[in-house]
Amino acid sequence: MMTHSKPMARVVGAGFVGLACALELQADGFEVELLDASAERQAASYGNAGHLATEQLSPLASWRNVQRLPRMLYSRGGPASFPMRQVGQWLPFGIRLLAACSPARFKRGLACNKALLAQAMSSWHLLLQRIGQADLLCQTGHRVVWESAKTAQTGMQAWLATDCGSSSAAPLTHDAIESISKQFAGKPMAGLQFSGTGHIRDLHKLRAAMCDVFVANGGVWRRRSVLQIRKTAGGSQIIVDDVQASMVGHPQDLIVVCAGVSTGALLRDDFGHLPMIAERGYHLQLDQKSLANSGLDQPIVFEDRSLIITPFAHGLRLASFTEFSTTQAPADASKWQRLMQHAAWLGIQTEPDRLSQWMGSRPTLPDYLPAIGRSRSASNLILACGHNHLGLTLAAVTGRLVRELARRQNSATSEDIDISALAPERYIGGF
């Protein structure tokens, strides 16, 4: 058996959450091995909107959103899609979501999100400084606009009455509305300017930089498929392509699982069922010419369209949709068509040879909170997954929490964040 001069950690999953955890563990003196064989373009880390959504304190599992659901259905022009072929996936998930909407659970989730998001931006700032990429963080905020007087009134009232934590919102000036009207063919009636939020200028560059620093610091990336996390008498072990990497008998060695929507399958046999669903999103990526023509310098949400447009270093990205499905189901081409329609209505050129399409899965649990904590039955196992729409936003602070969990060996404490509401055993009894 190999011996290590440093404590050993194996991180399963090389998305932004997994990479942040790997870098934090390295900084704490661990020898770290990263395991992930998936293609970058398939992951939510590649396809997200780049928005650091520190304003989104309220868990999406809420009675307000349940009441709004009929208006948000894809069949009525909204973002929420429930394919009938996947009813066996989303119906049980929906029942659990309703249970998570209870006032007590919602209040607890709101408090937890508020604490996490209060440190999301500063955590990214510190991590980016450490890897020499501080310029990738743009903290100019974002805008939300409405295109009808009715939705503008109700939407603005709702946001201005909402606790946005470390973020804040103020009505856009007349000049700002006129500027947006010149940028896009649409005529927004009103809008809000958010401060305290931001976006990442280049997701590819960020991921590459995190990988480069990880390897430069002695990290090893094994591009192997992880098949199972197995419980043993002394802890747990990873089954990789029929090869066992034993973790038994070394309490300092860790397994940190950040495997997105694959996490449930890895844990199911030995730890129990994790009710995670593939909440699929879609985007269109337009080239540099579209970015230059738009004049956009910060993300803008067209709330009536449930559409966010983000200016990246190499083009514009239009992202939308919440499709409750599985990772194996084929993409719904009509969703890209609808994004094309939105682009046309907004005066954005979408020449076929200048755009790319993407569909990927957000890992979502019924209460719309991540699962972060140490296993009670396998002390060397930590879970950090299920970040739903906030994976990029919470990646850096999640890395710090995992670092603290690795150091303290406690599943529900942090220096300044109570993560007991995130304990994986709220869903996995055997964890």
Salt bridges, closest charged atoms under 4 A:
GLU24 OE2 - ARG130 NH2 3.40
GLU24 OE1 - ARG403 NH1 2.89
ASP28 OD1 - ARG403 NE 3.42
ASP28 OD1 - ARG407 NH2 2.72
GLU31 OE1 - HIS4 ND1 3.32
GLU33 OE1 - ARG10 NE 2.96
GLU33 OE1 - ARG222 NH1 3.60
GLU40 OE2 - HIS204 ND1 3.34
GLU40 OE1 - ARG207 NH1 3.89
GLU55 OE2 - HIS51 NE2 3.15
GLU55 OE2 - HIS142 NE2 3.67
GLU147 OE1 - ARG305 NH2 2.89
ASP163 OD2 - LYS114 NZ 2.81
ASP202 OD2 - HIS314 NE2 3.23
ASP241 OD2 - ARG224 NE 2.79
GLU279 OE2 - ARG362 NH1 3.71
GLU279 OE2 - HIS389 NE2 2.46
ASP287 OD2 - ARG354 NH1 2.68
GLU323 OE2 - ARG280 NH2 2.55
GLU323 OE1 - LYS335 NZ 2.98
ASP332 OD2 - LYS335 NZ 2.69
GLU351 OE2 - LYS289 NZ 3.54
GLU351 OE1 - ARG354 NE 3.21
ASP367 OD2 - ARG105 NH2 3.64
ASP367 OD2 - ARG426 NE 2.72
GLU404 OE2 - ARG400 NH1 2.66
ASP416 OD1 - ARG400 NH2 3.63
GLU425 OE2 - ARG376 NE 3.87
